[in-house]
Amino acid sequence: MVTVREIMTLAPLHGTYVLAGASGLDRVVTGVNVMEVPDIEEYVKEGELLLTTAYPVRDRPERLVELLPVLRARGLAGLAIKPLRYLERLPDRLAQQADALGFPVLIVPDGTSFNEVIGSVLAVVLAEYGAEPARTEAIRERLTGIALSGGGLEEIARTLAGALDRSVTIVDDDAVVLGGRPRATVEVGPPDADHGRWEFPITVAGVPRGRVLVGGEEEPTLGQRRLIRQACFAAGMHIAQALASIELDRRLGVVFLEELVTGTRLDAAALRRRARLFGWDLDGGTTVLVAACTTEPLEAGLQATARRVLGPRAVAWLRGTQVIALAPTAAAGTTGTTREEALARALEATGAGRTVVASGAPARELTDLPAGHATAQEALRIAHVTHRTAVRYPDLAFERLVLSLPRAELEAFVEDQIGPLVRHDEQADGELCRTLEEVLGLGNAAEAARRLFVHYNTMKHRLQRIGDLLGADLREPRTRLALALALEARRLVAAAR
């Protein structure tokens, strides 16, 4: 309906201000009346804006204070006073009473013409309802009914266009037409009468979701604007319903995916059928990838990122700061951590912070995915322990074997094999352990010397010292193997603390 707040914007009321009762500015105005007698309450109707010069109460101004609760109780919209012509000052309690009642009291300029005010207000009220009030109300109800019954934006645009006798187009924030004129995109911008286009925003929960574009050289009247706002509301309802439906589908999809990787009693064929209902092709071998991020990734664009890196059949979802993805198993002979490293970089580029990605054992059937997920999580734990950013479960056989043993046994093995070297390096700030690791890794003392930037004679001296401390022959294959295992075990145990 037309409100006091809107009436104040009319040209004849220019310069009008609110004396008190501002909380009631949204009271509905359906007409205008003029106070000509002190006992005006018998002659007013609900929704009227009462105009007065205060002449009828010039001898007893307190009558205005007494009238306010009566006028409010009868449903009047407000009281507009043109003062100082017949009153030297308004009663002190008038503003206090108006604020307490939430009943607006307006002060209009002394030169205001009541006839112009009455004409303008009645014109606005007529424009609000039109010549056929029932038809206008029916259009409003129809617009709301379209949204409630699941009707589309095209129908909303067509209904509004018929009511206004103007062209109507509904577009999203990217100017893509959602309803109305059959064009792929339209030019949008500020309302511009020169181009015959007026724009009205569509919001859902305070978030902009699009615009209603109304054609016509003349600015829409107040009544037309209210119909347009009703259309915006109906369009917002439709968009909200669509978003809710999309969100529900997404949540149901995530629930199914979580069941898929954590255990389900359905057979592989049933799982494939359910996956197809969500539009996912999970036939063939599938690998679970888990990405641990320091910052929770944005869900928007996550699916596109996963499919760009892992292939068009990939499916990804969020689990807190983890991203879980299902992707076709990489063909045999492909590079070990290419996909894992690429996914880590892609997620970091989207603001996910430092990211570690691990993939599990390939699953031949969908019923094998729980095992694939468990191995991916195990690989992720090893990646954190060994300070790597991308790992594959099949490549971690040694790490899995070592870390599966009790810590006490591993520490005893390390002590038995290289204990004297460890203590020597700690006490003398030496590098015998590192030297032994380089030699065993390269299998060539001269190359190890170059890697460590030491003279070959220094290398020979260090190897002699290592042999003496360990009482071992470094040329014996089993000894070299045991020492290499002990060095790696020491590193894993230290990292796992």
GUMARVEX-860939 format. One record per residue (C-alpha): z, y negated, x negated; residue in one letter. Coordinates in steps of 0.25 Angstrom, whole numbers, plus 5000, padded with zeros to 4 digits. Each point is the difference from the previous one (the first is absolute). Layout:
<sites>
<zz Z, yy Y, xx X, rest a>
...
</sites>
This chain:
<sites>
<zz 5000, yy 5000, xx 5000, rest m>
<zz 4999, yy 4985, xx 4996, rest v>
<zz 5013, yy 4996, xx 4994, rest t>
<zz 5007, yy 4987, xx 4997, rest v>
<zz 4997, yy 5001, xx 4986, rest r>
<zz 4985, yy 5000, xx 5003, rest e>
<zz 5001, yy 4989, xx 5010, rest i>
<zz 5006, yy 4991, xx 4990, rest m>
<zz 4986, yy 5001, xx 4992, rest t>
<zz 4992, yy 4993, xx 5011, rest l>
<zz 4995, yy 4986, xx 4997, rest a>
<zz 5007, yy 4993, xx 5011, rest p>
<zz 5013, yy 5005, xx 4994, rest l>
<zz 4997, yy 4995, xx 4986, rest h>
<zz 5013, yy 4995, xx 4993, rest g>
<zz 5009, yy 5009, xx 5009, rest t>
<zz 5012, yy 5006, xx 4993, rest y>
<zz 5011, yy 5010, xx 5003, rest v>
<zz 5013, yy 4993, xx 5003, rest l>
<zz 5008, yy 5013, xx 5002, rest a>
<zz 4998, yy 5014, xx 5005, rest g>
<zz 4990, yy 5004, xx 4990, rest a>
<zz 5003, yy 5015, xx 5002, rest s>
<zz 4993, yy 4999, xx 5014, rest g>
<zz 4987, yy 4995, xx 4995, rest l>
<zz 4993, yy 5013, xx 5004, rest d>
<zz 5004, yy 4998, xx 5015, rest r>
<zz 4988, yy 5002, xx 5009, rest v>
<zz 4993, yy 4988, xx 5006, rest v>
<zz 4993, yy 5002, xx 5013, rest t>
<zz 5000, yy 4986, xx 5006, rest g>
<zz 5005, yy 4985, xx 4999, rest v>
<zz 5009, yy 4992, xx 5008, rest n>
<zz 5006, yy 4986, xx 5000, rest v>
<zz 5014, yy 4996, xx 5003, rest m>
<zz 5000, yy 4989, xx 5010, rest e>
<zz 5014, yy 5003, xx 5006, rest v>
<zz 5014, yy 5003, xx 4995, rest p>
<zz 5001, yy 5013, xx 5008, rest d>
<zz 4987, yy 5006, xx 4994, rest i>
<zz 5005, yy 5014, xx 4999, rest e>
<zz 4996, yy 5002, xx 5015, rest e>
<zz 4985, yy 4997, xx 4997, rest y>
<zz 4997, yy 5007, xx 4987, rest v>
<zz 4994, yy 5014, xx 4998, rest k>
<zz 5001, yy 5011, xx 4989, rest e>
<zz 4991, yy 4997, xx 4988, rest g>
<zz 4999, yy 4985, xx 5002, rest e>
<zz 5001, yy 4990, xx 4989, rest l>
<zz 5008, yy 4988, xx 5006, rest l>
<zz 4996, yy 4986, xx 4996, rest l>
<zz 5009, yy 4988, xx 5002, rest t>
<zz 5002, yy 4986, xx 4996, rest t>
<zz 5015, yy 5002, xx 5003, rest a>
<zz 4999, yy 4989, xx 5011, rest y>
<zz 5006, yy 5008, xx 5011, rest p>
<zz 5013, yy 5002, xx 4991, rest v>
<zz 5000, yy 4986, xx 4994, rest r>
<zz 5013, yy 4997, xx 5006, rest d>
<zz 5006, yy 5013, xx 4997, rest r>
<zz 4994, yy 5006, xx 4987, rest p>
<zz 5010, yy 5012, xx 5000, rest e>
<zz 4992, yy 5006, xx 5011, rest r>
<zz 4990, yy 5004, xx 4990, rest l>
<zz 5011, yy 5009, xx 4993, rest v>
<zz 5004, yy 5006, xx 5014, rest e>
<zz 4985, yy 5003, xx 5003, rest l>
<zz 4997, yy 5008, xx 4988, rest l>
<zz 5007, yy 5013, xx 5004, rest p>
<zz 4995, yy 4999, xx 5014, rest v>
<zz 4985, yy 4998, xx 4995, rest l>
<zz 5002, yy 5012, xx 4990, rest r>
<zz 5005, yy 5009, xx 5011, rest a>
<zz 4988, yy 4996, xx 5009, rest r>
<zz 4991, yy 5005, xx 4988, rest g>
<zz 4994, yy 4986, xx 4996, rest l>
<zz 4993, yy 5000, xx 4987, rest a>
<zz 5006, yy 4987, xx 4995, rest g>
<zz 5004, yy 4985, xx 5002, rest l>
<zz 4991, yy 4989, xx 4994, rest a>
<zz 5006, yy 4986, xx 5000, rest i>
<zz 4994, yy 4987, xx 4997, rest k>
<zz 5013, yy 4992, xx 4997, rest p>
<zz 5004, yy 4986, xx 4996, rest l>
<zz 4993, yy 4994, xx 5012, rest r>
<zz 5011, yy 5002, xx 5010, rest y>
<zz 5011, yy 5005, xx 4991, rest l>
<zz 5006, yy 4994, xx 4988, rest e>
<zz 5003, yy 5013, xx 4994, rest r>
<zz 5001, yy 5015, xx 5004, rest l>
<zz 5013, yy 5006, xx 5004, rest p>
<zz 5007, yy 5006, xx 4987, rest d>
<zz 5002, yy 5014, xx 5006, rest r>
<zz 4985, yy 5001, xx 5004, rest l>
<zz 4996, yy 5006, xx 4987, rest a>
<zz 5012, yy 5009, xx 4998, rest q>
<zz 4998, yy 5006, xx 5014, rest q>
<zz 4985, yy 5002, xx 4998, rest a>
<zz 5003, yy 5008, xx 4987, rest d>
<zz 5010, yy 5008, xx 5007, rest a>
<zz 4991, yy 5004, xx 5011, rest l>
<zz 4987, yy 5001, xx 4991, rest g>
<zz 4994, yy 4991, xx 5010, rest f>
<zz 4990, yy 4991, xx 4993, rest p>
<zz 5001, yy 4985, xx 5002, rest v>
<zz 4988, yy 4992, xx 4995, rest l>
<zz 4999, yy 4985, xx 4997, rest i>
<zz 4986, yy 4994, xx 5003, rest v>
<zz 4995, yy 4987, xx 4994, rest p>
<zz 5002, yy 4988, xx 5009, rest d>
<zz 4985, yy 4998, xx 5002, rest g>
<zz 4998, yy 5014, xx 5006, rest t>
<zz 4992, yy 5001, xx 5013, rest s>
<zz 5007, yy 5010, xx 5009, rest f>
<zz 4986, yy 5001, xx 5007, rest n>
<zz 4993, yy 5004, xx 4988, rest e>
<zz 5011, yy 5010, xx 4996, rest v>
<zz 4999, yy 5006, xx 5014, rest i>
<zz 4985, yy 5001, xx 4999, rest g>
<zz 5000, yy 5007, xx 4986, rest s>
<zz 5011, yy 5010, xx 5004, rest v>
<zz 4994, yy 5004, xx 5012, rest l>
<zz 4986, yy 5001, xx 4993, rest a>
<zz 5007, yy 5009, xx 4990, rest v>
<zz 5007, yy 5009, xx 5011, rest v>
<zz 4986, yy 5001, xx 5007, rest l>
<zz 4994, yy 5004, xx 4987, rest a>
<zz 5010, yy 5010, xx 4998, rest e>
<zz 4998, yy 5007, xx 5013, rest y>
<zz 4986, yy 4996, xx 5003, rest g>
<zz 4994, yy 4998, xx 5014, rest a>
<zz 5004, yy 5015, xx 5002, rest e>
<zz 5014, yy 5002, xx 4995, rest p>
<zz 5000, yy 5015, xx 5005, rest a>
<zz 4987, yy 5002, xx 4992, rest r>
<zz 5006, yy 4994, xx 4987, rest t>
<zz 5012, yy 5009, xx 5001, rest e>
<zz 4991, yy 5012, xx 5003, rest a>
<zz 4993, yy 4997, xx 4987, rest i>
<zz 5013, yy 4999, xx 4992, rest r>
<zz 5004, yy 5014, xx 5006, rest e>
<zz 4987, yy 5006, xx 4997, rest r>
<zz 5000, yy 4996, xx 4986, rest l>
<zz 5014, yy 5006, xx 4998, rest t>
<zz 4996, yy 5012, xx 5008, rest g>
<zz 4988, yy 5003, xx 4991, rest i>
<zz 5010, yy 5000, xx 4988, rest a>
<zz 5010, yy 5009, xx 5007, rest l>
<zz 4990, yy 5010, xx 5005, rest s>
<zz 4994, yy 5002, xx 4986, rest g>
<zz 4988, yy 4991, xx 5003, rest g>
<zz 4992, yy 4994, xx 4987, rest g>
<zz 4998, yy 4987, xx 4994, rest l>
<zz 4986, yy 4999, xx 5006, rest e>
<zz 5005, yy 5001, xx 5014, rest e>
<zz 5011, yy 4989, xx 4997, rest i>
<zz 4989, yy 4991, xx 4994, rest a>
<zz 4990, yy 5003, xx 5012, rest r>
<zz 5011, yy 4997, xx 5010, rest t>
<zz 5004, yy 4987, xx 4993, rest l>
<zz 4986, yy 4995, xx 4999, rest a>
<zz 4998, yy 5002, xx 5015, rest g>
<zz 5012, yy 4992, xx 5003, rest a>
<zz 4997, yy 4989, xx 4991, rest l>
<zz 4985, yy 5000, xx 5002, rest d>
<zz 4999, yy 4999, xx 4985, rest r>
<zz 4996, yy 5009, xx 4988, rest s>
<zz 5012, yy 5008, xx 4995, rest v>
<zz 5001, yy 5008, xx 4987, rest t>
<zz 5012, yy 5007, xx 4994, rest i>
<zz 5000, yy 5002, xx 4985, rest v>
<zz 5009, yy 5005, xx 4990, rest d>
<zz 5005, yy 4993, xx 4988, rest d>
<zz 4988, yy 5003, xx 4992, rest d>
<zz 4991, yy 4994, xx 5011, rest a>
<zz 4995, yy 5014, xx 5004, rest v>
<zz 4997, yy 5000, xx 5015, rest v>
<zz 5009, yy 5009, xx 5008, rest l>
<zz 4996, yy 4996, xx 5014, rest g>
<zz 4990, yy 4990, xx 5006, rest g>
<zz 4987, yy 4996, xx 4994, rest r>
<zz 4992, yy 5011, xx 4994, rest p>
<zz 5000, yy 4995, xx 4986, rest r>
<zz 5005, yy 5007, xx 4987, rest a>
<zz 5007, yy 4987, xx 4995, rest t>
<zz 5002, yy 4986, xx 5005, rest v>
<zz 5003, yy 4987, xx 4992, rest e>
<zz 5014, yy 4996, xx 5003, rest v>
<zz 5008, yy 4987, xx 4996, rest g>
<zz 5009, yy 4989, xx 5006, rest p>
<zz 4997, yy 4997, xx 5015, rest p>
<zz 4987, yy 4992, xx 5000, rest d>
<zz 4994, yy 4994, xx 5012, rest a>
<zz 4987, yy 4996, xx 4993, rest d>
<zz 4997, yy 5015, xx 4998, rest h>
<zz 5005, yy 5004, xx 5014, rest g>
<zz 5011, yy 5009, xx 4996, rest r>
<zz 5015, yy 5000, xx 5002, rest w>
<zz 5010, yy 5010, xx 4993, rest e>
<zz 5013, yy 5006, xx 5005, rest f>
<zz 5008, yy 5009, xx 4992, rest p>
<zz 5004, yy 5014, xx 5003, rest i>
<zz 5013, yy 5005, xx 4994, rest t>
<zz 5008, yy 5013, xx 5001, rest v>
<zz 5015, yy 4999, xx 4996, rest a>
<zz 4997, yy 4986, xx 4994, rest g>
<zz 4989, yy 5006, xx 4991, rest v>
<zz 4986, yy 4994, xx 5002, rest p>
<zz 4991, yy 5011, xx 5004, rest r>
<zz 4987, yy 4992, xx 5005, rest g>
<zz 4995, yy 4989, xx 5008, rest r>
<zz 4994, yy 4997, xx 5013, rest v>
<zz 4987, yy 4991, xx 4999, rest l>
<zz 4997, yy 4992, xx 5012, rest v>
<zz 4986, yy 4993, xx 5001, rest g>
<zz 4997, yy 4986, xx 5007, rest g>
<zz 4999, yy 4986, xx 4996, rest e>
<zz 5012, yy 4995, xx 5008, rest e>
<zz 5014, yy 5004, xx 4996, rest e>
<zz 5006, yy 5010, xx 5009, rest p>
<zz 5009, yy 4994, xx 5011, rest t>
<zz 5015, yy 5003, xx 5000, rest l>
<zz 4997, yy 5011, xx 5011, rest g>
<zz 4989, yy 5006, xx 4992, rest q>
<zz 5009, yy 5000, xx 4988, rest r>
<zz 5011, yy 5008, xx 5007, rest r>
<zz 4990, yy 5010, xx 5005, rest l>
<zz 4995, yy 5001, xx 4985, rest i>
<zz 5014, yy 5002, xx 4995, rest r>
<zz 5002, yy 5011, xx 5011, rest q>
<zz 4987, yy 5007, xx 4994, rest a>
<zz 5006, yy 4998, xx 4986, rest c>
<zz 5013, yy 5007, xx 5005, rest f>
<zz 4992, yy 5011, xx 5006, rest a>
<zz 4991, yy 5002, xx 4987, rest a>
<zz 5013, yy 5000, xx 4992, rest g>
<zz 5006, yy 5011, xx 5009, rest m>
<zz 4987, yy 5008, xx 4998, rest h>
<zz 5000, yy 4998, xx 4985, rest i>
<zz 5015, yy 5004, xx 5000, rest a>
<zz 4997, yy 5012, xx 5008, rest q>
<zz 4989, yy 5004, xx 4990, rest a>
<zz 5009, yy 4997, xx 4988, rest l>
<zz 5011, yy 5009, xx 5006, rest a>
<zz 4990, yy 5011, xx 5003, rest s>
<zz 4995, yy 4999, xx 4985, rest i>
<zz 5015, yy 5000, xx 4995, rest e>
<zz 5004, yy 5012, xx 5009, rest l>
<zz 4988, yy 5008, xx 4994, rest d>
<zz 5003, yy 4996, xx 4986, rest r>
<zz 5015, yy 5005, xx 5002, rest r>
<zz 4996, yy 5013, xx 5007, rest l>
<zz 4990, yy 5002, xx 4988, rest g>
<zz 5011, yy 4997, xx 4990, rest v>
<zz 5009, yy 5010, xx 5007, rest v>
<zz 4990, yy 5011, xx 5000, rest f>
<zz 4997, yy 4997, xx 4985, rest l>
<zz 5015, yy 5001, xx 4997, rest e>
<zz 5000, yy 5013, xx 5007, rest e>
<zz 4988, yy 5005, xx 4992, rest l>
<zz 5006, yy 4998, xx 4987, rest v>
<zz 5014, yy 5003, xx 5003, rest t>
<zz 4998, yy 5013, xx 5007, rest g>
<zz 4994, yy 5005, xx 5013, rest t>
<zz 4999, yy 5013, xx 5008, rest r>
<zz 4986, yy 4998, xx 5005, rest l>
<zz 4989, yy 5008, xx 4994, rest d>
<zz 4989, yy 4993, xx 4991, rest a>
<zz 4989, yy 5000, xx 5012, rest a>
<zz 5010, yy 4993, xx 5009, rest a>
<zz 5003, yy 4990, xx 4989, rest l>
<zz 4986, yy 4997, xx 4998, rest r>
<zz 4998, yy 4998, xx 5015, rest r>
<zz 5011, yy 4990, xx 5001, rest r>
<zz 4995, yy 4992, xx 4987, rest a>
<zz 4987, yy 4999, xx 5006, rest r>
<zz 5006, yy 4993, xx 5013, rest l>
<zz 5005, yy 4989, xx 4990, rest f>
<zz 4986, yy 4999, xx 4994, rest g>
<zz 5004, yy 5007, xx 4987, rest w>
<zz 4991, yy 5010, xx 4993, rest d>
<zz 5010, yy 5009, xx 4992, rest l>
<zz 4991, yy 5012, xx 4999, rest d>
<zz 4999, yy 5007, xx 4986, rest g>
<zz 5010, yy 4998, xx 4988, rest g>
<zz 5010, yy 4989, xx 5001, rest t>
<zz 5009, yy 4993, xx 4990, rest t>
<zz 5013, yy 4992, xx 5003, rest v>
<zz 5002, yy 4988, xx 4992, rest l>
<zz 5013, yy 4992, xx 5000, rest v>
<zz 5001, yy 4986, xx 4995, rest a>
<zz 5013, yy 4994, xx 4997, rest a>
<zz 5000, yy 4984, xx 5000, rest c>
<zz 5010, yy 4990, xx 4996, rest t>
<zz 4996, yy 4992, xx 5012, rest t>
<zz 4997, yy 5005, xx 5014, rest e>
<zz 4985, yy 4999, xx 5001, rest p>
<zz 4993, yy 4993, xx 5011, rest l>
<zz 4995, yy 5009, xx 5011, rest e>
<zz 4989, yy 4991, xx 5003, rest a>
<zz 4988, yy 5005, xx 4992, rest g>
<zz 5007, yy 5013, xx 4995, rest l>
<zz 4991, yy 5009, xx 5006, rest q>
<zz 4988, yy 4993, xx 4994, rest a>
<zz 5006, yy 5000, xx 4986, rest t>
<zz 5003, yy 5015, xx 5001, rest a>
<zz 4985, yy 5003, xx 5005, rest r>
<zz 4994, yy 4991, xx 4989, rest r>
<zz 5008, yy 5007, xx 4989, rest v>
<zz 5001, yy 5014, xx 5005, rest l>
<zz 4987, yy 5002, xx 5009, rest g>
<zz 4997, yy 4997, xx 5014, rest p>
<zz 5007, yy 5012, xx 5006, rest r>
<zz 5014, yy 4996, xx 4994, rest a>
<zz 5011, yy 4997, xx 5009, rest v>
<zz 5012, yy 4991, xx 4996, rest a>
<zz 5013, yy 4995, xx 5006, rest w>
<zz 5013, yy 4993, xx 4996, rest l>
<zz 5014, yy 5006, xx 4998, rest r>
<zz 5009, yy 4989, xx 4996, rest g>
<zz 4995, yy 4996, xx 4986, rest t>
<zz 4992, yy 5013, xx 4998, rest q>
<zz 4986, yy 5002, xx 5004, rest v>
<zz 4996, yy 5014, xx 5004, rest i>
<zz 4985, yy 5004, xx 5000, rest a>
<zz 4992, yy 5012, xx 5003, rest l>
<zz 4987, yy 5001, xx 4993, rest a>
<zz 4989, yy 5011, xx 4998, rest p>
<zz 5004, yy 5008, xx 4987, rest t>
<zz 4992, yy 4995, xx 4988, rest a>
<zz 4989, yy 5009, xx 4995, rest a>
<zz 5003, yy 5009, xx 4988, rest a>
<zz 4998, yy 4993, xx 4987, rest g>
<zz 5002, yy 4986, xx 5005, rest t>
<zz 5009, yy 4991, xx 4991, rest t>
<zz 5015, yy 5003, xx 5001, rest g>
<zz 5006, yy 4987, xx 5005, rest t>
<zz 4988, yy 4992, xx 5004, rest t>
<zz 5003, yy 4999, xx 5015, rest r>
<zz 5015, yy 4998, xx 4997, rest e>
<zz 4998, yy 4989, xx 4990, rest e>
<zz 4990, yy 4993, xx 5009, rest a>
<zz 5009, yy 5001, xx 5012, rest l>
<zz 5012, yy 4994, xx 4992, rest a>
<zz 4992, yy 4988, xx 4996, rest r>
<zz 4994, yy 4998, xx 5014, rest a>
<zz 5014, yy 5000, xx 5006, rest l>
<zz 5005, yy 4991, xx 4989, rest e>
<zz 4989, yy 4990, xx 5003, rest a>
<zz 5004, yy 4999, xx 5015, rest t>
<zz 5014, yy 4996, xx 4996, rest g>
<zz 5007, yy 5013, xx 5000, rest a>
<zz 5007, yy 4997, xx 4986, rest g>
<zz 5000, yy 5010, xx 4989, rest r>
<zz 4995, yy 5013, xx 5006, rest t>
<zz 5001, yy 5015, xx 4995, rest v>
<zz 4991, yy 5010, xx 5007, rest v>
<zz 5001, yy 5015, xx 4999, rest a>
<zz 4991, yy 5011, xx 5007, rest s>
<zz 5005, yy 5014, xx 5004, rest g>
<zz 4994, yy 5014, xx 4999, rest a>
<zz 4987, yy 5001, xx 5008, rest p>
<zz 5002, yy 5005, xx 5014, rest a>
<zz 4989, yy 5010, xx 5004, rest r>
<zz 5004, yy 5000, xx 5015, rest e>
<zz 5008, yy 4989, xx 5008, rest l>
<zz 5011, yy 5009, xx 5001, rest t>
<zz 5002, yy 4999, xx 4985, rest d>
<zz 5002, yy 4985, xx 5001, rest l>
<zz 5015, yy 5001, xx 5000, rest p>
<zz 5000, yy 5007, xx 4986, rest a>
<zz 4990, yy 4990, xx 4995, rest g>
<zz 5009, yy 4989, xx 5005, rest h>
<zz 5012, yy 5006, xx 4993, rest a>
<zz 4992, yy 5002, xx 4987, rest t>
<zz 4995, yy 4985, xx 5001, rest a>
<zz 5015, yy 4995, xx 5001, rest q>
<zz 5004, yy 5009, xx 4988, rest e>
<zz 4988, yy 4995, xx 4992, rest a>
<zz 5005, yy 4986, xx 5004, rest l>
<zz 5014, yy 5003, xx 4995, rest r>
<zz 4994, yy 5005, xx 4987, rest i>
<zz 4992, yy 4987, xx 4999, rest a>
<zz 5012, yy 4992, xx 5001, rest h>
<zz 5007, yy 5008, xx 4990, rest v>
<zz 4989, yy 4999, xx 4990, rest t>
<zz 4997, yy 4986, xx 5003, rest h>
<zz 4985, yy 5003, xx 5004, rest r>
<zz 4993, yy 4992, xx 5011, rest t>
<zz 4990, yy 5011, xx 5004, rest a>
<zz 5002, yy 5015, xx 5000, rest v>
<zz 4995, yy 5013, xx 5006, rest r>
<zz 5009, yy 5012, xx 5003, rest y>
<zz 4990, yy 5010, xx 4994, rest p>
<zz 5001, yy 4993, xx 4987, rest d>
<zz 5015, yy 5000, xx 4999, rest l>
<zz 5003, yy 5015, xx 4997, rest a>
<zz 5008, yy 4998, xx 4988, rest f>
<zz 5008, yy 4988, xx 5006, rest e>
<zz 5003, yy 5008, xx 5012, rest r>
<zz 5004, yy 5012, xx 4992, rest l>
<zz 5009, yy 4992, xx 4991, rest v>
<zz 5007, yy 4992, xx 5011, rest l>
<zz 5002, yy 5012, xx 5008, rest s>
<zz 5010, yy 5005, xx 4990, rest l>
<zz 5015, yy 4997, xx 5000, rest p>
<zz 5002, yy 4987, xx 4992, rest r>
<zz 5011, yy 5008, xx 4992, rest a>
<zz 4990, yy 5010, xx 4995, rest e>
<zz 4990, yy 4990, xx 4996, rest l>
<zz 5010, yy 4992, xx 4992, rest e>
<zz 5004, yy 5013, xx 4993, rest a>
<zz 4986, yy 5003, xx 4997, rest f>
<zz 4997, yy 4986, xx 4994, rest v>
<zz 5013, yy 5001, xx 4992, rest e>
<zz 4996, yy 5014, xx 4995, rest d>
<zz 4986, yy 4996, xx 4996, rest q>
<zz 5001, yy 4985, xx 4995, rest i>
<zz 5015, yy 4996, xx 5001, rest g>
<zz 5000, yy 4997, xx 4985, rest p>
<zz 4988, yy 4991, xx 5000, rest l>
<zz 5005, yy 4992, xx 5012, rest v>
<zz 5014, yy 4998, xx 4993, rest r>
<zz 4993, yy 4996, xx 4987, rest h>
<zz 4991, yy 4989, xx 5008, rest d>
<zz 5012, yy 4995, xx 5007, rest e>
<zz 5009, yy 4998, xx 4987, rest q>
<zz 4989, yy 4996, xx 4991, rest a>
<zz 4991, yy 4992, xx 5010, rest d>
<zz 4989, yy 5010, xx 4995, rest g>
<zz 4987, yy 5005, xx 5006, rest e>
<zz 5000, yy 5015, xx 4997, rest l>
<zz 4999, yy 5003, xx 5015, rest c>
<zz 4988, yy 4991, xx 5002, rest r>
<zz 4994, yy 5005, xx 4987, rest t>
<zz 5001, yy 5015, xx 5005, rest l>
<zz 4994, yy 4996, xx 5013, rest e>
<zz 4988, yy 4994, xx 4994, rest e>
<zz 4998, yy 5011, xx 4991, rest v>
<zz 5001, yy 5011, xx 5010, rest l>
<zz 4991, yy 4992, xx 5010, rest g>
<zz 4989, yy 4997, xx 4990, rest l>
<zz 5001, yy 5013, xx 4992, rest g>
<zz 4997, yy 4992, xx 4987, rest n>
<zz 5010, yy 4993, xx 4991, rest a>
<zz 4990, yy 4990, xx 4994, rest a>
<zz 4996, yy 4995, xx 5014, rest e>
<zz 5014, yy 4999, xx 5004, rest a>
<zz 5003, yy 4992, xx 4988, rest a>
<zz 4989, yy 4990, xx 5004, rest r>
<zz 5005, yy 4999, xx 5014, rest r>
<zz 5014, yy 4997, xx 4995, rest l>
<zz 4995, yy 4990, xx 4989, rest f>
<zz 5007, yy 5008, xx 4989, rest v>
<zz 4995, yy 5005, xx 4986, rest h>
<zz 4996, yy 5015, xx 5000, rest y>
<zz 5011, yy 5003, xx 4989, rest n>
<zz 5010, yy 4993, xx 5010, rest t>
<zz 4995, yy 5010, xx 5011, rest m>
<zz 5001, yy 5012, xx 4991, rest k>
<zz 5015, yy 4996, xx 4996, rest h>
<zz 5003, yy 4998, xx 5015, rest r>
<zz 4995, yy 5014, xx 5003, rest l>
<zz 5008, yy 5006, xx 4989, rest q>
<zz 5012, yy 4993, xx 5005, rest r>
<zz 4998, yy 5005, xx 5014, rest i>
<zz 4998, yy 5014, xx 4995, rest g>
<zz 5013, yy 4999, xx 4992, rest d>
<zz 5008, yy 4995, xx 5012, rest l>
<zz 4995, yy 5010, xx 5010, rest l>
<zz 4999, yy 5012, xx 4990, rest g>
<zz 4987, yy 5003, xx 5006, rest a>
<zz 4986, yy 5003, xx 4995, rest d>
<zz 4991, yy 4989, xx 5006, rest l>
<zz 4987, yy 5008, xx 4997, rest r>
<zz 5005, yy 5012, xx 5009, rest e>
<zz 4993, yy 4999, xx 5014, rest p>
<zz 5012, yy 5004, xx 5009, rest r>
<zz 5009, yy 4990, xx 4992, rest t>
<zz 4990, yy 4989, xx 5003, rest r>
<zz 4999, yy 5004, xx 5015, rest l>
<zz 5015, yy 5000, xx 5001, rest a>
<zz 5002, yy 4987, xx 4993, rest l>
<zz 4989, yy 4993, xx 5009, rest a>
<zz 5007, yy 5006, xx 5013, rest l>
<zz 5013, yy 4994, xx 4995, rest a>
<zz 4994, yy 4987, xx 4997, rest l>
<zz 4994, yy 4999, xx 5014, rest e>
<zz 5012, yy 5005, xx 5007, rest a>
<zz 5009, yy 4990, xx 4993, rest r>
<zz 4991, yy 4989, xx 5005, rest r>
<zz 5000, yy 5005, xx 5014, rest l>
<zz 5015, yy 5002, xx 5000, rest v>
<zz 5003, yy 4986, xx 4995, rest a>
<zz 4990, yy 4994, xx 5011, rest a>
<zz 5007, yy 5008, xx 5011, rest a>
<zz 5014, yy 4994, xx 4997, rest r>
</sites>
